[in-house]
Amino acid sequence: MGTGLFFVTAPIVLVTRPHEIEKPFSQLVLRPAEYIWVDPLGGH
C-alpha cells in the first residue's frame, strides 16, 4: 500500500520539490520494507 501511495505522490513531489524525493520514499517504501524483512521476529 505504501508503494502505491508513493507512486501517486512521486510525480507531485518531483514537480514541486525534486530534491526532497527521498522523504516520501523513505516513509512509504523503506520503513515498511525494513519492518517486514529486516527487523527480527518479536522485536516489536
C-alpha positions in Angstrom: 0.0 0.0 0.0 2.8 2.4 0.8 4.5 1.7 -2.5 1.2 2.5 -4.3 0.9 5.8 -2.4 4.5 6.6 -3.2 3.8 6.2 -7.0 0.8 8.5 -6.6 2.7 11.2 -4.7 6.1 10.9 -6.5 5.1 13.0 -9.6 3.8 15.8 -7.4 6.9 15.8 -5.3 9.2 15.6 -8.3 7.5 18.7 -9.8 7.3 20.8 -6.7 10.4 19.7 -4.7 12.6 17.3 -6.6 15.4 17.5 -4.1 13.1 16.0 -1.4 12.0 12.8 -3.1 13.8 10.7 -0.5 11.5 11.8 2.2 8.3 10.1 0.9 10.3 7.2 -0.5 11.8 6.6 3.0 8.5 6.9 4.8 6.3 5.0 2.4 8.6 2.3 1.0 11.8 1.8 3.0 10.4 1.9 6.6 7.6 -0.7 5.9 10.1 -2.9 4.0 12.6 -2.8 6.8 9.8 -3.6 9.3 8.8 -6.7 7.4 12.2 -8.1 6.2 14.9 -6.7 8.4 13.6 -6.4 12.0 13.9 -9.6 14.0 10.8 -11.6 14.8 9.3 -10.5 18.1 11.4 -7.3 18.1 8.3 -5.1 18.5 
